[in-house]
């Protein structure tokens, strides 16, 4: 496993719980808001739990490079340029002066 993949995996692991919580919250609000679904909540709430655990890892893996881009741009510009090319966007948040001072 390369260093880039390992760093992406670590960031994705940090993001996983937040993505899982958002997906679960959206699913639960949907189940409780729709009358037809709330009548069978005993089935749909566990389905939302399982669905959020299944969907959260790929979404976190997809979000991880954009979360890493700001740090990579400040630390090593060539890698950040390659990453932004892979993501297809050339716009990124400017680096913080605190990061550049290190």
C-alpha positions as CSV (number, residue, x, y, z in Angstrom):
1,X,0.0,0.0,0.0
2,X,1.5,3.3,-1.0
3,X,1.8,6.3,1.3
4,X,-0.9,8.2,-0.7
5,X,-3.3,5.4,-0.3
6,X,-2.5,5.0,3.4
7,X,-3.1,8.7,4.0
8,X,-6.3,8.6,2.1
9,X,-7.4,5.6,4.1
10,X,-6.7,7.4,7.4
11,X,-8.6,10.5,6.3
12,X,-11.5,8.3,5.1
13,X,-11.6,6.5,8.4
14,X,-11.9,9.9,10.2
15,X,-14.7,11.0,7.9
16,X,-16.5,7.7,8.0
17,X,-18.3,8.3,11.3
18,X,-19.5,11.8,10.3
19,X,-20.8,10.5,6.9
20,X,-22.5,7.6,8.7
21,X,-24.2,9.9,11.1
22,X,-25.5,12.2,8.3
23,X,-26.8,9.3,6.3
24,X,-28.5,7.7,9.3
25,X,-30.0,11.1,10.2
26,X,-31.4,11.7,6.7
27,X,-32.8,8.1,6.5
28,X,-34.4,8.3,10.0
29,X,-36.0,11.7,9.3
30,X,-37.3,10.3,6.0
31,X,-38.7,7.2,7.7
32,X,-40.4,9.2,10.5
33,X,-41.7,11.9,8.1
34,X,-43.4,9.7,5.5
35,X,-46.6,8.2,6.9
36,X,-46.4,5.0,4.9
37,X,-42.8,4.3,6.1
38,X,-43.5,5.2,9.7
39,X,-46.2,2.7,9.9
40,X,-43.6,0.0,9.2
41,X,-40.8,1.6,11.1
42,X,-39.8,-1.7,12.8
43,X,-38.5,-2.8,9.3
44,X,-37.3,0.6,7.9
45,X,-35.2,1.8,10.8
46,X,-32.9,-1.3,10.9
47,X,-32.8,-1.0,7.0
48,X,-31.6,2.6,7.4
49,X,-28.9,1.6,9.9
50,X,-27.6,-1.2,7.7
51,X,-27.8,1.1,4.6
52,X,-25.9,3.9,6.3
53,X,-23.1,1.5,7.3
54,X,-22.9,0.1,3.7
55,X,-22.9,3.5,2.0
56,X,-20.7,5.5,4.4
57,X,-17.2,3.9,3.4
58,X,-17.4,4.6,-0.3
59,X,-18.7,8.1,0.3
60,X,-15.9,8.8,2.8
61,X,-13.3,7.3,0.4
62,X,-14.6,9.7,-2.3
63,X,-14.6,12.8,0.0
64,X,-11.1,12.1,1.5
65,X,-9.0,13.5,-1.4
66,X,-10.8,16.9,-1.3
67,X,-10.3,17.0,2.5
68,X,-6.5,16.3,2.0
69,X,-6.1,18.8,-0.8
70,X,-5.6,21.9,1.3
71,X,-2.9,20.3,3.5
72,X,-1.1,18.8,0.5
73,X,-1.2,22.1,-1.4
74,X,0.6,23.8,1.5
75,X,3.1,21.0,2.2
76,X,4.0,19.8,-1.3
77,X,2.6,21.7,-4.3
78,X,3.4,19.1,-7.0
79,X,1.4,16.4,-5.3
80,X,-1.5,18.8,-4.8
81,X,-1.5,19.6,-8.5
82,X,-1.6,15.9,-9.4
83,X,-4.5,15.4,-6.9
84,X,-6.5,18.3,-8.3
85,X,-6.0,17.0,-11.8
86,X,-7.3,13.6,-10.7
87,X,-10.3,15.2,-9.1
88,X,-11.0,17.3,-12.1
89,X,-11.1,20.7,-10.3
90,X,-8.4,23.3,-10.4
91,X,-9.9,25.5,-7.6
92,X,-8.9,24.8,-4.1
93,X,-9.0,26.8,-0.8
94,X,-5.8,28.8,-0.3
95,X,-3.4,27.5,2.2
96,X,-3.5,28.9,5.7
97,X,-0.4,31.0,6.8
98,X,-0.2,28.9,9.9
99,X,0.4,25.7,7.8
100,X,3.1,27.5,5.7
101,X,5.1,28.6,8.8
102,X,5.8,25.1,10.0
